[in-house]
Amino acid sequence: MASRMAKSPEQEHPVKAFGWAARDSSGHLSPFKFSRRATGEKDVTFKVLYCGICHSDLHSIKNEWGGAMYPLVPGHEIVGVVTEVGPKVTKFKVGDKVGVGCLVGSCHSCESCANDLENYCPKTIFTYNSKCHDGTMTYGGYSDIMVADEHFVVAIPDSLPLDGVAPLLCAGITVYSPLKHYGLDKPGLHLGVVGLGGLGHMAVKFAKAMGLKVTIISTSPSKKQEAVERLGADSFLVSHDQEQMQSAMGTMDGIIDTVSAVHPLLPLLALVKNDGKLVMVGAPDKPLELPAFPLLMGRKVVGGSLIGGLKETQEMINFASKHNITSDIEVVQMDYVNTAMERLAKADVRYRFVIDIGNSLKSAA
């Protein structure tokens, strides 16, 4: 183990790889040579064509959640085309369009894994900034090639454009899973969506495809026209407008809260009906205040949800294909990534940056 740990990222594995990495908590990304493992018996190797930029990439490269291990290659909304498969791979062949999301490993033996909930496995291996079974680092999709166990690879139907489908592997499954799990996917239900960003706009698209009535709850009145006319939301509430919020009290069956900034939950709890559910998918870095009385008075539930297991992720991709759902994206070149991160920090994107890895990574080297 000592000798392996002493090897540079470029020498750890036999297959040369190239990407962009952050070297410290400044979060500045620059070209980085490393290596990937050779294709194992159950591995799928693919050429990365696009990779979405998730807000958690920004948190990770700046070590805002702690635990960053540099050099760090981010990216967990990864799509591309298979170039090699191991001899025991049954689901994929060379030339297939595939994707990898937030996970590349789990224990396969715990209760969560047995129930297709690898995302809740205590030994989950994340796609980047995590340790593989062999002790080496995982590197994400801001890179030219990816190698993953076929269990953690999803098939991308030909009907979906690869650039627009990339963010579904994190943003898409993050909102799809709680809609299904908490029973908020039944036609005719009224769903509130807090925040209209990368996650929020996907929640609107999935909910409308499921036949729900959707209300956006936002701090930005300027987003109303976009939400209603283009994304198809049924109504729009400005969260700091007391009159609007008062008029909607007790009207919603559930709320998906996508906001990662610290914000009050009490006004949101007032919006849901008795037995209503407020589901958190955003991750504020400080504790939120949760008063008990609004829960008691209406038998209300506050829950959470983290991405989804692999079976459900494939189900979500197939649902997206059936209903022609993709993310609204701004495609950028690899050498624009640091500017994209600065804009993301200011919420200056509608609604997801996607890096054109296939056409721009080499030219940025």
N, C-alpha and C positions, 0 to 999 in steps of 0.2 A: 504493500500500500504506500509506503514512504516513497518508493521510487516513482510510483504513478503520480503521487501528489506533486512530485518535483518537476514533472514534465510540463512544458508550456502548453497553452491551449492548442497551439498549432501541431504539437507532437502527440497529444493524448490518444488520438484515434487515427486510423489509416486513411480516411477520406478527407482531402483538403476542402475547406469551406471558407466562405468570405461573407462578411456582413458589416453592419455598423454597430458599435458598442459604446456604452458610457463607461468611463474609467473611474469616475468619482461622483460625489453628490452634487456637483454642478449640473449633472445630467446632460452635459454636452456629448453628442454622438459623433463618432468619427470612424473611418474605415478600420476594419479589424480582421486579421487572419486567424482562423481557428481550424478545428477538425471535427468531423462527425464519425460515428462508428460505421463500420462496414454493415451492409444489409444482413441482418440476422435471419434465422429461419422463419420467423413470423413478422418480419419487418417490411414496411413499405417505404421506399425512398422516392421522393418526388422533387422536381424542380419547382421552386417557389416562384409564382408569377405575381401574386398580389398579397399584401399584408395590411390589414386595418390598423389604425392607431387608436388604441383604447386609452381612456383616462388613467387606467391603472398602470399603463406603460409609463406615463408621466410621473405618477406617484413613485413607481419603482426606481426609475433612473435617478431620481432626486433623493431617494432613500427616505421619503416622507412617511412611510409605514414602518421603517426600520428593517433590518435584516438583508439589505442589499449586498450582494456579493459581486464585486467588480473583478474583471470586466464583465459588463452585463449587456447581453443582446436581447432587447425586448421583442414583443410581438406574439400575440396568441390568437390572431384572426387570419389564419394562413391558408391560402389556396394555391393549387398548382396542378401539375400533370405528372403522373407516376412514370418514373424512369427505370425502376427495378423493384422486383418483389422477391421475398424469400421463398424457399421451396415449400414451406408449410402454409403460405398465405392462400386463403380460399376466397376472399371477398373482392380482391382487386387484381388488375392486370396492367401491364405497361400501356400507357396512353390514357388511362382513366383520369377523370377530373376528381380531385379529392381535396379535403380540408382537414386541418388540425386546429382545435380550439385551445382551451386553457389547460387541458390535462394531457400528459403523455404516459402516466403510470399510476398504478394503485396496487394494493396488496392482493386483490382477487380472492381473499378468503374471509373478510369480515362480513357482517350483516349488510352493511351499505353496499358493498360490491355484489353480494348475492342478490340484492334487489335492484341492480342496475343503477345504483346511486354512487358511482365512483367519485363523484364530486364531494361526497361527505365521508369518504374513506380517511381514517386518521393517518394513513401513510401515502396520501396522494402525492404524486410527483407532478409539479406544475411545468408548463412548457418552457418557462425560462426562470432563472434565478432559483433553481431547485437542484437537489442532488439526485443523480440517477442511482440505480441499484448498485452500480460498480463504483460509486463514490465520485464520479466526474460530474461536472456542471451541465445543466441543461441550458441551451441557447435557443432563443426564439426565432421568429419569422422575418426579422429584418436581415435576411440572409439568403444566399442563393439556393441552398438545398436543405431538405428536412428529412430526417429518418425517424420513423415512429412505429411502434407495435401496431399491427393492423386493427387491434381492438379499439385503439384511440384515434382511428382515422375514419372520417365520414365520406360517403359518396356524394358528389355534387351532380345533380341531374343536368343534362345538356341544356335544358330550357332556361337555366339561370345564368346570367352573366357573372363571370368569376369575380370581377371587381366589386360589383354590387352585393354579391353573396358573402364576401369575406367577413364583414362586420356581424353577420348573423351568428357566427361561431362563438361570439361572446355576447354582444348586445342583444342579438335575437333570442338566444336561448335563455338569457337572464330574465327576460320578460315573459317568454312563452311558458317556461316551467311553472312560475307561480300562478299564472292564469289557469293552467290545467290542475295543479295540485290543490289549490284552494277553491276549486269549483266555480271559478269566475269566467268560464268559457261557454256558458249556456246562452243561446240566443235570447235576446230580450232583456238581459241583465244590464244594469247601468253601472259603468266603470268610470272611476276618476283616475286620471293619470297626472301625477305631480311632476312637473318639469318637462320641457319639450326640447330635449337634446338627443344624443345618440341612442340612449335607451328609450326615452319617452316617445320619440317618433316611431320606433319599432313597436312599442306597446299599442299605439293607436292603430297601426296597420294590422297587427295580428288580431286585436279586439274587433275591429270592423269586419275582418274576414270571418270571424267567429259569430257575427250577427249581434254584437253588443252595441248599446248606446254608449257613446264615449264623451266625457267632458274633460278638457284639459284644464289643469289648475297651475297657473304660472304667475311669476312676479312681473312678467314683461307683457304689457298690453299690446306692444308692437307685434307680438307673435300671433295675434288672434286671426287675422286674415289668412295667414299661411296655414294655421291649424285647421280652420273650418273649410276654407275654399279648396286647398290643395291636398291636405292629408285626410280630409273627410270627417273630422271631429264634429260631433253634433252641437256642442256648446263649449264655451270658454269662460273660465272664472279668473279674475285677477285676485290673487290671494290676499292682497292688502286692502282690497275694497270690501269694507265691512258689509255694505248693503248687498253686494253680489253674493258673498259667502253666506249671509243670513238667509237669503232667498233659496239657497240650495240645501239648507240643513235637512238631514235625514232623508236624502233622496237617492243615495248611492248604495249599491249592493257591496261594492268593494272599491278599494283604491290601491293602485300600484304607485309607490313613492320612489322615484328614481333619483332624488336629489342627494348629493353627497356633501353639501354644505350644511352647517348647523341651522336648523329651522324648527319652529314650533309645531308640535303634533296635535295640540288641543283643537285648533280650528279644523284640522283634517278629520279628527274623530267625530266632530260635530256633523260632518257631511254624510257619514255612513248611517244606514238604517240600523235598527235593532238587529243583532246577529251579523252585522256587517264586519268586513275584514279590511284592516289597513296593513298592507304588505310592504315591507322595506326591502328594496333591492339596491338603493344607494348606500354608501358607507361613510357617513360623517366621521371625522377623526376625533370628535369629542362626544361624550354621552349626551343624549337628548333627554329632555324632561318628559316623563310619562305619568300624568296624573291618573290615579286609580278610579276616581268617581265616574268619569265618562265611560269607562269600561263596564263598571258595575251597573250603571243606570240603563245600559242598552245591550248588555251581554255581548259586548264587542270584543274583537280579537285583534291584537297587533302581532304580526308574524314577520318572518324573514324568508329569504330564498337566495341561494347562491348558484349561479349558472345552472347546469343540469347534467345528468348522466349521459353516457354515450348513446344509449338506446333512444332516449328522449331527444337528444340533439339531432339524430338522424330523422326522427319523426318530425321535428320542427322544420328541418331542411325540406323534407318531402311535402309538408303542409305549405311551405313557402313556394315551392315549385307549382303545386296545384293552384294556388291563389295568386301566382305571379308577384310575390312579395320580395322586394330587395331593399337594401338600405339606400338612403339618399346620401350621395358621397361627393367628395371633391378629391379627384385623383391627383397625386403629387409625385414628383421625382424624388429619388433617394437623397439627392444632395439638398433638398428643400426641407428635410425632416426636422432640423433644429428650429427653423422658422415655423413649421407646422406645430411643433410643441409649444412655442411661445403663443401662437394664436389659440391653441387648444386651452391653454391656461386662462385665456381671456374669453373663452366660450365663443370664439370667432370662427365657427365652422358650421355648415349646415349640411349634414349633421354628423358626418364621420369622414375623417381623412383616410384615404387608402393609398398606400405606396405602390407605385408601379415597379415592383422589384424586377420583373422579367426584362423590361426595356431600359431601366436606368441604373441598376446596381453596378454593372461593370463600368459604365461611363463615369461613375462617381469614384471609382477606385484610384 
